[in-house]
Every structure is written in structure tokens, then in C-alpha cells.
Amino acid sequence: MGGTVDLSYVAIETLPNEVGSLIHLRYLDLSKTKLVELPESVCNLRNLQTLKLTSCEKLRRLPEGLRKLVNLRHLELLYTDALECLPKGIEELRCLQTLSKFVMSEEGCQLRELSNLNNLSGYLRITNIRGGGSKESINLKSKEHIRTLGLGFVKEDYVGKRDDDGSAIELFEPHPNLEELAVWYYGGSKFPNWMEFQSSSIMLRRLRIVKCRNLEVLPSWAKLESLQSLVLQELDSMSPMGLFNGLEASSTTVAYPNLKVLVIWDMKHWEEWVMETSSEDINVMPLLRDLFILNCPVLKSVPHQILSQSVKILFIRDCPELIISWLPPLLEELTLDGDAGSLSRSLHFKNNTSLKVMWIQNLPHLTFPQGLSQLKALQTLKIVDCNSLTCIPHELQHLTSLRELVISGCPILGPRCEKDEGWIRLLICCAIKVGDGIGIISRIPNFEITVRQGYNEGQLHTKIHRPLYFVRTLLTLIALTSACHTYSKRCWCFDMRLLMELSYELEEINVFTEAGKPDRTW
């Protein structure tokens, strides 16, 4: 009868040799421990079927006799970055179905040992690639049950060109059933022919090309019908970048027909999109839903076909030269972080009636988005660390669907709130003029008000028509005792003398001491 030992998330640094006496053990989970190595006695567990070492960040080596575990089916090694090599003899584990990580090294297991592991399935990550035997000796193409393949080349000196990487990657042609491929630290200038994915039986859905800094040209992926997600990061030699290589101009041509997610990240020299054919003659990414463009300092524009009707999520970060003249009409989420080019200076909303979430952060020149009154569907608005924000427009009162409003880290706006007695603070540093605007937030169910000493309670009375989940005052609660009445659910109290005047509907009271620390919660 088999047994199970689960020591995951236990802060053990060593495993006692006595574990080898548990000869009927079938399942051993050591995930998220602080183990540096495993004792050789583990290799006595001849009935062991599952060995989990996921997220053992300090693990450097596995026992040399690992090949004795002939019944082992699952060896999980994800997130073990310190692992230097696999012991020789892995090929003898013929029952192995899960080998999430294969570390190439001259001292340990050789690449050719993968050839006999025909039952591998799921995720396979091959790291420290330097080269290896013939294609036949690896036999990766015959492993039809592998769904995700990661190919990581040596990191050292990966900035310089390495022509041998081109011959090495030829060895790793996968089975057409592969659904996800990731390649990182590749030092060649181009990819092998198999990465064209020309076969009609190709099932590849997700493709990630990361930190291949010498790559000069991309394969022709535009016709790949199965591709749904494409991530390109730190391809420093790409300028310009051709995502549409090999396309022929035709009214029936569709580029990336099923692509839903496109992420372009840290492309230092990428200035423009290149389309060898007339962009007006082809249908470009008709199903694109999520578009992320991050840290592309010289990118000037995005083809209007890509900002199509289908785009619902747009995220732009640190693209100071980027000019976007219009936003997708069906856009639901917009995030601008850092200098987002023309969008950093002004936002003009036209027919963007579907926008639900807008997050603006670290924009140096933004005053305030124009045309807010048209955003009838907007539910969340967050504006954080925008140095040029000076005022809150009255257009906010037209945001009838707004449920969450956060404005913080705006240094010009903050002092203005403090000087004007008719202003209160919403959330951390969000200001609305009480006399004109407290009714604006009457529909927002989750917000916090901080009232300073000396406010006229009459300004707040009957203005608030929804439950206030957080109502606090820095000095006293005098200004809010009448305004809160039956609407407050939770209150922070700084003056014990005011407890008797609070609403009987309160569900929680936090009383603070003079030092500003919570004393007790009722």
C-alpha cells in the first residue's frame, strides 16, 4: 500500500536520510522548501511515482542515483533557478510523464537522454542550451503529448552574436501538437525553418520570444491560423520590425486571423511597423482583444488597422514618441503609464461609450482627460502620480456608472485642496469641491472621506446618499456627525467624546489613540 508525504511550504533546509526507509512511498512533495540538495537515500524509494520540487529556489543538485527510481512518473522542477544540472541516467526513467525542467550541462545529463523519454507530456523547459547531438538523438518531434516547450539558451554574453545557437535550435523541432513555445536568450540572427510553422496541422496558440537581442528578422507568422497570443520582448536588433513578412496583397488576405493578445515590450530601437504590402489591402488582426505596448522609446505610430473594432484592452507604458490619434471604439479598459506619447498630453474621447476602466499613472503632462462626460459606461477611474493635474472637472457628475474613483499623488492638486475650505478629500488625495460637487460621488459605493477640522457640517448634511464604508476625520468627527447619520457602516474615531453622537447603524468603530494608532475595534 502506497503512502504520501507532503512537506511543501515547510521551511526545512535538509531532508533526513531516514526518508529512504519509506520504501512504499509513492508521493513526496517538497515544494517551496529551502532544500539545497536531496540525500542519496531518496533513491531507495523504488515505488515513488511523484516527486515535486516546485519553487525550491535554493536547490542546486539532485541525487546521483535518481535513475534508480524506475517507477517515477512525475518530476516537477519548475522555478528551481539554482539547479545546476540533472544527474546522468535520466533516460532510464522510462515511465516518466512529467519532466518540467531539463538542464543541459557537460557534467550531468546529456541532451541525447531525452530521446528515450517517449511518454513525456505537458510542460518541458530545456535550459542552458549550448548545442548538442544530432536531431535524431533528441527525437523531440516524436513526443506528441508535450503541449508547452521552453527553450532557454545560455545567458552569459548573450549580447554578442552566437552562430552556433542557430545550429543548436535546429535540434528542437517539436511535434505539431505543441500549443505553446517560448524562446529566450537565443543569440542567432534568425530562426530555423521549422519556426515558420507552415504545416496545416500546427496547433501553436501561444508564442513568446524574449531577450533574443541579435534577432534581425521574424519568421512569417502572419498566416498562422492557430496563433492566439504573441509576446515579443527585448529584440534589440529589430528596427524596423516586420510582423507581416511573406504576405501577399489581396482583399482576402488576413494577417494573424485569430490573434487575441499582442504584447510588445522593451524594444529599444523599434521605430515603425513594416508592412511589405499595402496595409489597406489586407485584414489585420481582426480578433485582436488585448494590446500591450511597453517601453518602446522610439516607436512613432501604430497602424490604425491594429487599433481595430475588436480591441478591448489597451495598455501603453513609456512610449514618448508614440502618436495615437484615436482610440478603438469598443475599448473597455485603458491604462497609460509613464510617458505615453500623444496620449500623455491629451485624451479626447469620441464614441468611446464602452470604456469601463481607465487607469492613468505617472503621466508628466496630463491635465485631465477631455470628453469624460461621454464615458457613460465608466465604472473605475484611477489617476495616480500625475504632476500636472490641477483640478477636477464638473464632468465627473455625468459619470453615472462610476463605482470607484481614485486620485492620488498629484502634488499640485493636493495643496489646492488644503487651501480651499470648500474642498474635501476623496480616497487618498482626490479632491471635490463640497459646495458644487459632493453630490457627484453619491453613486459611488466604495470611497473614503477625510475631513479636516473646521469644516461646516451643513455643507455635508443631506449631500451623501449612499453608505460610506470608510468615513474618518483627522482631528474630530464634528463635521460628519450629522452627515453620516444612518448611512455610515464603518467609522474611524479620534475623539472618544464623540462616540455617543455616532449613528446606531454603524457596524464597526475604530478608536485611535493620541499617537494615531488603533486602540480597539468594536
HELIX and SHEET records of a PDB file:
HELIX    1   1 ASN A   17  SER A   21  5                                   5    
HELIX    2   2 GLU A   40  ASN A   44  5                                   5    
HELIX    3   3 GLU A   64  LYS A   68  5                                   5    
HELIX    4   4 ILE A   90  GLU A   92  5                                   3    
HELIX    5   5 LEU A  111  ASN A  116  5                                   6    
HELIX    6   6 LYS A  135  ILE A  138  1                                   4    
HELIX    7   7 LEU A  140  SER A  142  5                                   3    
HELIX    8   8 ASP A  163  ILE A  169  1                                   7    
HELIX    9   9 GLU A  170  PHE A  172  5                                   3    
HELIX   10  10 ASN A  193  GLU A  196  5                                   4    
HELIX   11  11 SER A  279  ASP A  281  5                                   3    
HELIX   12  12 SER A  342  ARG A  345  1                                   4    
HELIX   13  13 LEU A  372  GLN A  374  5                                   3    
HELIX   14  14 HIS A  394  HIS A  398  5                                   5    
HELIX   15  15 LEU A  413  LYS A  419  1                                   7    
HELIX   16  16 VAL A  434  GLY A  437  1                                   4    
HELIX   17  17 ILE A  438  ARG A  443  5                                   6    
HELIX   18  18 GLU A  457  LEU A  460  1                                   4    
HELIX   19  19 ILE A  478  LEU A  480  5                                   3    
HELIX   20  20 THR A  481  CYS A  484  1                                   4    
HELIX   21  21 MET A  496  GLU A  501  5                                   6    
SHEET    1   A 5 GLY A   3  ASP A   6  0                                        
SHEET    2   A 5 LEU A  25  ASP A  29  1                                        
SHEET    3   A 5 THR A  50  LYS A  52  1                                        
SHEET    4   A 5 HIS A  74  GLU A  76  1                                        
SHEET    5   A 5 THR A  98  LEU A  99  1                                        
SHEET    1   B13 LYS A 101  VAL A 103  0                                        
SHEET    2   B13 GLY A 122  ILE A 129  1                                        
SHEET    3   B13 ILE A 146  PHE A 153  1                                        
SHEET    4   B13 GLU A 180  TRP A 184  1                                        
SHEET    5   B13 ARG A 206  VAL A 210  1                                        
SHEET    6   B13 SER A 229  GLN A 233  1                                        
SHEET    7   B13 VAL A 261  TRP A 265  1                                        
SHEET    8   B13 ASP A 290  LEU A 294  1                                        
SHEET    9   B13 ILE A 313  ARG A 317  1                                        
SHEET   10   B13 GLU A 333  ASP A 337  1                                        
SHEET   11   B13 VAL A 357  GLN A 361  1                                        
SHEET   12   B13 THR A 380  VAL A 384  1                                        
SHEET   13   B13 GLU A 404  SER A 408  1                                        
SHEET    1   C 2 VAL A 254  ALA A 255  0                                        
SHEET    2   C 2 ASN A 283  VAL A 284  1                                        
SHEET    1   D 7 CYS A 430  LYS A 433  0                                        
SHEET    2   D 7 TRP A 423  LEU A 426 -1                                        
SHEET    3   D 7 GLU A 448  VAL A 451 -1                                        
SHEET    4   D 7 PHE A 470  THR A 473  1                                        
SHEET    5   D 7 ARG A 490  CYS A 493  1                                        
SHEET    6   D 7 GLU A 508  PHE A 512  1                                        
SHEET    7   D 7 PRO A 518  THR A 521 -1                                        
END                                                                             
